[in-house]
Amino acid sequence: FFLMFSLFSLGFAVQRTEERTIVDLRGNWKFQIGDKRDYADPNFNDAKWDQIFVPSDWENEGFPGYDGYAWYRRSFTLPANATDKRLSLRMGFVDDVCAVYVNGTLIGEGGRFPPDYQTAYDQEQIYILPKELLKSGKENVIAVRLYDDMQSGGIVRGRIGIVERTSPIP
């Protein structure tokens, strides 16, 4: 016996949120293997770092076989008309664990870093961007601490960017 039903048939209203891209962050990011907490500082000089395409496995971007810690950094300018919008940062899917910083402040994590390691490779990383962290019309910095346990690593797939969350549609 197989029972099928929908949320509508149970009287639940299903809402979806639409969004539009404010800043597309797909493309070249600064990249450095290793793990130094200074890398989250928006004033850190990353001029000598490698460039890597996001989203992509870092193994396909010149770091074959690397497992361990690495950092990504990307600067962006937030349009002046975006300051009063409800914004989220879409970081796609990471393999395996990440911590995301905006202008030096941690805004969220996916998975758990060692020693209590737990992967988040199958969970899309989406974070609300607090307005008080963003500088309208000026340079902002995203820094991502990432840990890969084995096989592919990095910001590997999915939508990458800053999006405006519009009102739910009934």
C-alpha positions as CSV (number, residue, x, y, z in Angstrom):
1,F,0.0,0.0,0.0
2,F,1.5,3.3,-1.1
3,L,0.1,6.6,0.2
4,M,0.7,9.8,-1.7
5,F,-0.3,13.3,-0.6
6,S,0.9,16.8,-1.0
7,L,1.4,19.6,1.5
8,F,-1.5,21.4,-0.2
9,S,-3.9,18.5,0.5
10,L,-3.0,18.8,4.2
11,G,-3.8,22.5,4.2
12,F,-0.2,23.8,4.3
13,A,0.7,26.8,2.2
14,V,4.0,26.3,0.4
15,Q,6.1,29.4,-0.3
16,R,9.1,29.8,-2.3
17,T,11.6,32.7,-2.2
18,E,12.8,34.2,-5.4
19,E,16.1,36.0,-5.7
20,R,18.1,38.0,-8.2
21,T,21.8,38.3,-8.5
22,I,23.3,41.6,-7.2
23,V,27.0,40.6,-7.6
24,D,28.2,37.5,-9.6
25,L,31.2,36.0,-7.8
26,R,31.8,33.2,-10.2
27,G,35.3,33.5,-11.7
28,N,38.8,34.0,-10.5
29,W,39.4,34.1,-6.8
30,K,42.7,34.4,-4.9
31,F,43.8,31.0,-3.4
32,Q,46.4,29.8,-0.9
33,I,47.0,26.4,0.6
34,G,47.7,26.3,4.3
35,D,45.9,27.8,7.3
36,K,46.6,31.2,8.8
37,R,43.9,33.0,10.6
38,D,45.3,36.3,9.3
39,Y,43.9,35.4,5.9
40,A,40.4,36.4,7.1
41,D,41.6,40.0,7.7
42,P,40.2,42.3,4.9
43,N,43.5,44.2,4.9
44,F,45.7,41.1,4.4
45,N,47.9,41.4,1.3
46,D,47.0,38.5,-1.0
47,A,48.8,39.9,-4.1
48,K,51.2,37.0,-4.3
49,W,48.5,34.3,-4.0
50,D,47.5,32.0,-6.9
51,Q,44.3,32.6,-8.8
52,I,41.8,29.8,-9.1
53,F,38.4,29.5,-10.8
54,V,35.3,29.2,-8.7
55,P,33.4,27.0,-8.8
56,S,35.8,24.1,-9.6
57,D,37.8,21.4,-7.7
58,W,41.2,22.8,-6.8
59,E,42.6,19.6,-8.2
60,N,41.5,20.8,-11.7
61,E,43.0,24.2,-11.0
62,G,46.6,23.3,-10.5
63,F,46.6,21.6,-7.1
64,P,46.2,17.8,-7.9
65,G,46.1,15.5,-4.9
66,Y,46.0,18.2,-2.3
67,D,44.1,17.4,0.9
68,G,44.1,19.8,3.8
69,Y,43.5,23.5,4.6
70,A,43.3,26.3,2.0
71,W,41.9,29.8,1.8
72,Y,40.0,31.7,-0.9
73,R,39.6,35.5,-1.1
74,R,37.6,37.7,-3.3
75,S,36.9,41.5,-3.3
76,F,33.7,43.0,-4.6
77,T,32.0,46.4,-4.6
78,L,28.4,46.4,-3.4
79,P,26.2,48.7,-5.6
80,A,25.0,51.8,-3.6
81,N,21.4,50.8,-4.3
82,A,21.8,47.4,-2.6
83,T,22.3,48.7,0.9
84,D,18.6,48.4,2.0
85,K,18.0,45.0,0.3
86,R,17.8,41.6,2.0
87,L,21.0,40.0,0.8
88,S,22.4,36.5,1.0
89,L,25.8,35.1,0.0
90,R,25.6,31.9,-2.1
91,M,28.8,29.9,-1.9
92,G,27.6,26.8,-3.8
93,F,28.9,23.5,-2.6
94,V,32.2,23.1,-0.8
95,D,34.2,19.9,-0.3
96,D,34.4,19.3,2.7
97,V,34.2,22.1,5.4
98,C,34.1,25.9,5.2
99,A,34.1,29.0,7.3
100,V,33.0,32.2,5.5
101,Y,34.1,35.7,6.5
102,V,32.9,39.0,5.2
103,N,35.2,42.0,6.0
104,G,36.9,40.0,8.7
105,T,33.7,38.8,10.5
106,L,32.6,35.1,10.5
107,I,29.1,34.9,9.0
108,G,28.7,31.1,8.9
109,E,30.2,27.6,8.7
110,G,29.4,24.5,6.8
111,G,30.4,21.2,8.4
112,R,32.9,20.9,11.2
113,F,36.7,21.2,11.1
114,P,39.0,18.6,12.6
115,P,39.3,17.2,15.3
116,D,35.5,16.9,15.3
117,Y,35.4,16.6,11.5
118,Q,32.1,16.4,9.7
119,T,31.8,17.0,5.9
120,A,29.2,19.3,4.3
121,Y,30.0,18.4,0.7
122,D,26.3,17.7,-0.1
123,Q,24.9,20.9,1.5
124,E,24.6,24.1,-0.4
125,Q,26.2,27.0,1.5
126,I,24.0,30.1,1.7
127,Y,24.5,32.8,4.3
128,I,22.5,35.9,5.2
129,L,24.7,39.0,4.8
130,P,24.3,41.3,7.7
131,K,23.9,44.9,6.5
132,E,26.2,46.3,9.2
133,L,29.1,44.3,7.7
134,L,28.9,45.6,4.2
135,K,30.4,48.8,2.8
136,S,28.2,50.3,0.1
137,G,30.0,51.6,-3.0
138,K,33.4,50.5,-1.5
139,E,35.5,47.3,-1.6
140,N,34.4,44.4,0.6
141,V,36.3,41.2,1.1
142,I,35.1,37.6,1.3
143,A,37.5,35.1,2.8
144,V,36.7,31.4,2.9
145,R,38.7,28.9,5.1
146,L,38.3,25.5,3.7
147,Y,39.3,22.0,4.7
148,D,39.3,19.0,2.4
149,D,39.6,15.5,3.9
150,M,40.1,13.4,0.7
151,Q,39.6,13.3,-3.0
152,S,38.2,16.5,-4.6
153,G,38.4,19.8,-2.6
154,G,37.4,23.4,-2.9
155,I,34.3,25.4,-3.8
156,V,33.3,22.8,-6.3
157,R,29.9,23.7,-7.9
158,G,26.8,25.7,-7.6
159,R,25.8,29.3,-7.8
160,I,28.3,31.8,-6.4
161,G,27.3,35.3,-5.7
162,I,25.4,37.9,-3.7
163,V,21.7,37.7,-4.2
164,E,18.7,39.8,-3.2
165,R,16.0,37.7,-1.5
166,T,12.6,39.0,-2.6
167,S,9.4,38.5,-0.7
168,P,7.9,35.0,-0.6
169,I,5.4,34.2,-3.3
170,P,2.2,32.5,-2.0
